[in-house]
């Protein structure tokens, strides 16, 4: 079963969702990602199939945060943004 490139598994087998935040967007990312190099959250599973399902939800949230940062970087009016799902390093 091929995994998505943004799925990582730690040494204990827990899966994480991780996307690199482009350097030019880091100052404009919504909290808690402001200034961070990676958008990373634990998927809290050791199952590859469950990790893929959870990752699709996190990908949507991550892309929304990237879009909000792009609007902030260009000086556009930001949309009302819901808080991030939370962080887990």
MINUKE-546952 format. One record per residue: residue number from 0; residue in three letters; z, x, y of N, C-alpha, C in turn. Coordinates in steps of 0.2 Angstrom, whole numbers, plus 2048, in hexadecimal, padded with zeros to 3 digits. Layout:
<recs>
> n res nzz nxx nyy cazz caxx cayy czz cxx cyy
> NUM ALA Z X Y Z X Y Z X Y
...
</recs>
This chain:
<recs>
> n res nzz nxx nyy cazz caxx cayy czz cxx cyy
> 0 UNK 800 804 7FA 800 800 800 800 804 806
> 1 UNK 7FB 804 80A 7FA 808 810 7FF 805 816
> 2 UNK 802 80A 819 807 808 81E 804 809 825
> 3 UNK 806 805 82A 803 806 831 806 80C 834
> 4 UNK 802 80F 838 804 816 83B 80A 816 83F
> 5 UNK 80C 810 841 812 810 845 818 80E 841
> 6 UNK 818 80E 83B 81D 80D 836 820 814 834
> 7 UNK 826 815 835 829 81B 832 82F 819 82D
> 8 UNK 830 81E 828 835 81D 824 83A 823 824
> 9 UNK 840 822 825 845 827 826 847 82A 81F
> 10 UNK 84B 82F 81F 84C 832 818 850 82E 814
> 11 UNK 853 828 816 857 824 812 853 81E 810
> 12 UNK 84D 81D 812 848 818 810 848 812 815
> 13 UNK 84B 812 81B 84B 80D 81F 845 80E 824
> 14 UNK 841 808 825 83B 808 829 83D 807 830
> 15 UNK 839 80B 835 839 80A 83C 832 809 83F
> 16 UNK 832 805 844 82C 804 848 82C 809 84E
> 17 UNK 827 80D 84F 827 812 854 820 813 857
> 18 UNK 820 812 85E 81A 814 862 81B 818 867
> 19 UNK 817 81D 868 818 822 86E 816 81E 874
> 20 UNK 81B 81F 879 819 81C 880 815 821 884
> 21 UNK 80F 820 886 80C 824 88A 810 827 890
> 22 UNK 80F 82D 891 813 831 897 813 82D 89D
> 23 UNK 80D 82B 89F 80C 828 8A6 80F 821 8A6
> 24 UNK 811 81E 8A0 814 817 8A1 81B 817 8A0
> 25 UNK 81E 81D 89E 825 81E 89D 82A 81C 8A3
> 26 UNK 828 81D 8A9 82C 81B 8AE 82C 814 8B0
> 27 UNK 827 810 8AD 826 809 8AF 828 805 8A9
> 28 UNK 82A 808 8A3 82C 803 89E 832 7FF 89F
> 29 UNK 832 7F9 89C 838 7F5 89D 83E 7F8 89A
> 30 UNK 844 7F7 89C 84A 7F9 899 84A 7F6 892
> 31 UNK 84D 7F9 88D 850 800 88D 84B 806 88C
> 32 UNK 845 805 88D 840 80A 88B 83E 80E 891
> 33 UNK 840 80D 897 83F 811 89D 840 818 89C
> 34 UNK 83B 81C 89C 83C 823 89C 83C 826 895
> 35 UNK 83C 822 890 83C 824 889 835 826 886
> 36 UNK 835 82A 881 82E 82D 87F 82C 828 879
> 37 UNK 830 825 876 82E 820 870 831 819 871
> 38 UNK 82D 814 86F 830 80D 86E 831 80D 866
> 39 UNK 838 80D 865 83A 80E 85E 840 809 85C
> 40 UNK 83F 805 857 844 801 854 844 801 84D
> 41 UNK 84A 800 84A 84B 7FF 843 848 7F9 841
> 42 UNK 845 7F9 83B 843 7F2 838 848 7F0 833
> 43 UNK 84D 7F4 832 853 7F2 82E 850 7EF 827
> 44 UNK 84C 7F3 824 849 7F1 81D 847 7F8 81A
> 45 UNK 847 7F8 813 844 7FD 80F 83E 7FB 80B
> 46 UNK 83C 7F5 80C 836 7F2 809 830 7F3 80E
> 47 UNK 82B 7F6 80B 825 7F7 80F 821 7F0 811
> 48 UNK 821 7EC 80D 81E 7E5 80E 822 7E2 814
> 49 UNK 829 7E2 814 82D 7DF 819 82C 7E3 81F
> 50 UNK 82C 7E9 81F 82B 7ED 825 824 7EC 828
> 51 UNK 81F 7EB 825 819 7E9 828 819 7E2 82C
> 52 UNK 81C 7DD 829 81D 7D7 82C 821 7D8 832
> 53 UNK 827 7DB 832 82B 7DC 838 827 7E0 83D
> 54 UNK 824 7E5 83B 820 7EA 840 81B 7E6 844
> 55 UNK 818 7E1 841 813 7DD 845 817 7D9 84B
> 56 UNK 81D 7D7 84A 820 7D4 84F 822 7D9 855
> 57 UNK 825 7DF 852 826 7E4 857 820 7E7 85B
> 58 UNK 81B 7E7 858 814 7E9 85B 813 7E4 861
> 59 UNK 814 7DE 860 812 7D9 865 817 7DB 86B
> 60 UNK 81E 7DC 86A 822 7DD 86F 821 7E4 872
> 61 UNK 81F 7E9 86E 81E 7EF 871 818 7EF 876
> 62 UNK 812 7EC 874 80C 7EB 878 80E 7E7 87E
> 63 UNK 812 7E2 87E 814 7DE 884 818 7E3 889
> 64 UNK 81C 7E7 886 81F 7EC 88B 81A 7F1 88D
> 65 UNK 816 7F3 88A 810 7F8 88C 80C 7F5 892
> 66 UNK 80B 7EE 891 807 7EB 896 80B 7EA 89C
> 67 UNK 811 7E9 89C 816 7E8 8A1 816 7EF 8A5
> 68 UNK 817 7F4 8A1 817 7FB 8A5 810 7FC 8A8
> 69 UNK 80B 7FA 8A5 804 7FB 8A8 804 7F8 8AF
> 70 UNK 806 7F1 8AF 806 7ED 8B5 80B 7F1 8BA
> 71 UNK 810 7F3 8B8 815 7F7 8BD 812 7FD 8C0
> 72 UNK 80E 801 8BB 80B 807 8BD 805 806 8C2
> 73 UNK 802 800 8C2 7FC 7FF 8C7 7FF 7FB 8CD
> 74 UNK 805 7F9 8CD 808 7F6 8D3 807 7EE 8D3
> 75 UNK 804 7EC 8CD 803 7E5 8CC 80A 7E1 8CC
> 76 UNK 809 7DA 8CD 80F 7D6 8CD 811 7D6 8C5
> 77 UNK 817 7D8 8C4 81A 7D7 8BD 81B 7D0 8BB
> 78 UNK 819 7CE 8B5 81B 7C8 8B2 822 7C8 8B0
> 79 UNK 825 7C2 8AF 82C 7C1 8AD 82C 7C4 8A6
> 80 UNK 830 7C8 8A4 830 7CC 89E 837 7CA 89A
> 81 UNK 836 7C8 894 83C 7C7 890 83F 7CE 88E
> 82 UNK 846 7CF 88D 849 7D5 88B 846 7D7 884
> 83 UNK 846 7DE 883 844 7E1 87D 848 7DE 877
> 84 UNK 846 7DF 871 849 7DD 86B 850 7E1 86A
> 85 UNK 851 7E6 86E 856 7EA 86D 854 7F1 86A
> 86 UNK 859 7F6 86A 857 7FC 868 85C 7FE 862
> 87 UNK 859 802 85E 85D 805 858 85A 80C 857
> 88 UNK 85D 811 858 85B 818 857 85D 81B 850
</recs>
